[in-house]
Amino acid sequence: MIYLKRTGCVMLFLLGLLVILLAASAIFKPKNNIPSAGMEETLANGILGEPENTIDVLIIGDSESRCAICPMQIWKETGFTTYVCATAAQKLSYSYTMLDRAFQRQKPKIVILETLAIFREMSLEDAVKEILYHRLPVLRYHDRWKCLHANDFGGAVLPVWTNDSKGYWNTKKVDPGSNEPYMGAMDNKSSVSLLNRRYVRAIKTLCEKNGSRLLLLSTPSTINWNYALHNGIQAVAEELGIEYIDMNLMNDRIKIDWSRDTFDKGDHLNHSGAVKLSLVLSEYLQEQGIFKDHRGDQAYAKWEDILKNRGTEPEEE
């Protein structure tokens, strides 16, 4: 009897704590997606300010994709809308959060996961912490107590900001790398941890629930990629039934010149490299036959204005 009483007290305490955390989360969660409102990773979270159901392709992953895929170049070529929800050193747990957030307002036909993030080390603690942060925002935004405003107490969440680069991180800086071959075929296979494989599966399931198709994409990098990593992703793709494209094996089409198309010796692409990759990605998207060309549609006039006023090269970040 004493045991049952103590258990009941513990359960009541935990329930009360949960109610408090949920109430606090409603207050502490940013009411807009700008830095002054407390939003993290504003470039990627600019997706939250895009008009509802206007994004055709969503990209998640780390800085490789943020520097490699230029949405305005894709718009110029195809009239398709893309947004890059990539962040530096993004772990798959945060990739899942970004995707779940985006699905609240967008229904992209294709979601692209850049594959370097699949190899990023992630602990069970990382995964649990991100789940708690996502479900109980007060844990992520607890330090906002210093700058709470009246509208935080009962105000609606109304993200309205987005940026003209659509999540793309643009730089024209050149720091040459080597054009020596780096993708020699081999049988070695880099392994993907069980936790990371489960997250890829969970991301695929989330996509399917929202009517999207998941595509795994490896963007060119002489420093971060090799054939053993390719083999590792190919194995995961086959295991989970996901399409996989490795652009490190497509330089006959993309024609990356590492003496000119990187800003950090082959780690990431610069703007000239991103344009080359985005042209080939545009061709792939057109071949799918599932997207509508939005050019000339008044609902997408903002995209036309950005291209007219700033071209495919938004302000350098």
N, C-alpha and C positions, 0 to 999 in steps of 0.2 A: 504493500500500500504506500509506504514512504517513497519507494522507488518510482511508482506511478505518479505520485504527487510532484516529486522533483522533476520528472520528465515533462509533466504538464507545465510546470513553471518555466522550464527551459524553452519549451515550444512557444509559450506565450511571449517570452522575452524576445525570441528570434522573430516571431511574427510582428511584434511591436517595432523591432529594429528595422525590419523590412519595410513596414509602412512609413517609418520616418525617412528611410533612404529614398523611397519612391517619391515622397512629398518633396524632399530636398532636391532630388534630381530634376523635378519639374521647375524648380526655381533656378538651380545652378546651370542647367542646360542653356547654351547660348541661344538667344532669340533671333540672331542673324548670323550669317556665315562670314563675318569680317573680323579682323584682329581685335578691334576695339570692343567687340561683343564677346571676346574670349574664345573664338573658334580656332582650333589648331589646323595646321596644314591648309591654309586658305587657298593656295593655288589649286590643289586637288579638290578641295571641298567647294570650289566654285561651281561644281556640277549641281549643287543644291539650289543655285540661283537660276539655272537654265529653265525656260518655260517647260511645263509639264509635257512629257512624252514627245520630245523633239530631238532626242539623241539616238542616232542609228547604231553607233558602235561605241562601246565603252572599253577603255584600256586600264588595267590595274597592273601593279608591279612596282619595281624600284626605279632608281634614277636612270637605268638603261633605257626604259621605255619613255620616261619623261623627256629625255634628250633626243630620242630617235624618231618619234612620230609627231608630225606637224599637222594638226587638224585643219588649219586653213589651207595648206597645200592640197589635202584630200578634198576639201570643199571646192577649191578652184578647179580640180580635175574632174570631179564627179557630181558635186552638189549633194554629197552625203555628209551627215553631221557626225563628228567624233569628239569625244572628250577623254583626256588623259588624267585618270585619277591615281597617278603614281606619286610616290614619296621616296625620299632617300632611305636606303636600307630597309625598305618595306618588308615586314614579315607577313607570312600568309594569314596569320590571325587578324592583322590590320587590313589586309586585302579583303578578307571576308566582311569586315566591318564596313569598309568603303563601298563594297558592292551592295550590301544590305541597305545602307543609307541611300545609295543612288536608286535602287529599285523602288523606293518609296515614291519617287516622282517620275522615273524614266523606265521605259520598256525597250531597251536596245535589242536589236535582232541578234547581234553578235557581241560577246564579251571576250576580249583578248587578255590573256594572262601572260606577261613576259616571264620567261622561264628561269631567269637567274634567281628570282625570289624563291623558287621551289627548292633551291639548295641552301638558302639562308638558314643558319642554325636557329632553332626555336625550341625552347623548353616547354614542358607541360605547364610550368608556372607562367610563362609568357602567354600561353593560350588561355589559361584560366583567368588571368588578370585582364586580358582584352575582352573576354566574354563579360566579366563583371563591369568593366568600364562601359561597354556597349549597352548593357541592360540597365545599369545604374549610373547614369552620367555624372552624378555628384562625385563619384570616385575619380573620374577623369578631370572634372572642372572644379574640384573642391577649393582651389586657391582663388576662385573668382569672388569669394566673400568680400575681398577688398574693393571691388568695383561693381557691385550689384546696383541696378537702377530700379526705379519703381515698376517698369514694365516687366522686370524679371519675376515679379510676384503676381502671377496670373496672366501675364501677356502670352500671346500665341507665338509659336516658333514660325517666323516668316523670313526665311533666307531669300535675299533679293540680289545679292552680289554675284557676278561672274566676271571672268576676265577674258580679254580679247584673244589671248593665246590658247584658250580652251585647255588649260592644264599643261601645255607644252613649255619647256624651259629652253629658251633660245639663247645661244651665244655664237658669235661669229669668230671667236678666238681660235687661233690655230697653234697647236703644239704638236708637231709631227710625230707619228709613230712609224713602225716598220711595216713595209709591204711584203715581208717574208711570209710564206705560207704558214698558217697556224692550224689548219683543219685537216691534217693528214689522217686518212682512215685508219682506224684501229679497232680491235675487238674489246679493249678495256671498257668498263662501264662504271661510271660514278654512281654510287647508290644514293637514293633519296630516302630520308628517314621515314619510319612508319607514321609518325605524327604528321609530317609534311604531306605524305601521300593521302592521309585521311582528310587533310584540309583541302587538297586538290579535289578529292571526291566530293567534299561538302560544298565547295564552290561550284562544281558541276551541277550538283543537285539543286542548289539555289538558283542557278541559271535556268535549269529546266522548269522549276516551279514558276518562274517569271517569263517563260516563253522565249528565252534566249539560248543561243548556242555558244558553247565555250570553245575557244581556239587557243592553243598553246603556241607562242611565238617567241623565237630566240632572235634578238636583234644583234647586229654585228659588234663584236668586241674582241680585239686580239689579246687583251689582257685577261678578260674574265671568262673566255669560252674556249673549248677544245672539243675534240671528237669524243672523248670519254664522257663529258657532260652531255653531249648530244645523244649518245647511246643511252644514258641514264633517263633522259626525258622521253626518248622514243619508247623505252620499256614502260614507263608510267602511262604514256599516251595509249599504247596498245592494251595495257591492263584495264584502263578505265574507258576505253572507246572514245578518245578525244582526238580530234584532228591536230596535227602538229606540223608547223612550218619552221625550219631553221634557215634564217636568212644569212647565216654565216656560210652556207653552202650554195648561195645564189649570187656570188659576186660577178658571175658572167652577165647577170641582168642588172644588178644594183650598181656595180662598178665603183665601189668605195675605193678611194685613193687615200691610204692612211697617212700620206705626207701632207694632205690638205683637208681631210674630212673628219678630223678629231681635234678636240681642244685639250686633251690630256694624254697624249702619247698612245692612243688606241684603247683607252678605257671606255670612253663615251664618244658618240658622234657629236659634231658641231652642226650648225645650221645647214651647211652645204651637204653634209652627209645625211641629215634628216630629210632634206628635200629629195635626195636620190631614193632613200628607203620608202618615203611616203608615196612617191610615184609608182613604185612597184606594188605597194600595199593597195593603192587605189585601183590598180588593174585587177588584183585579186578580188577586191570587194565588188567591182563591176561584174566580174565573172560569176558571182554568186546568184545574180538575177533576182535578188530579194529586196533591193533598196529602190526608193524613188528619188529622182533628181529633184531637189527642192529649189533649185535656182529659178528665180522668177515668181516663187510663191511668197506672197506678202507676209505670211506668218514667219518667214525666215529672212526678212529684210535686213535684220541686224547683221546676219552673216555676210550679206552682200555689202553692207556699209563698211564692215571691218576690212573686207578684201579691197574695196575701193579706196579706203582712206589709209590703210596700213599694209596692204598686200599680205603676203604669206609670212612676213617677218615682223611679228609683234615686237614691242619694246624688248630689248635685251635684258634678261633677268640678272 
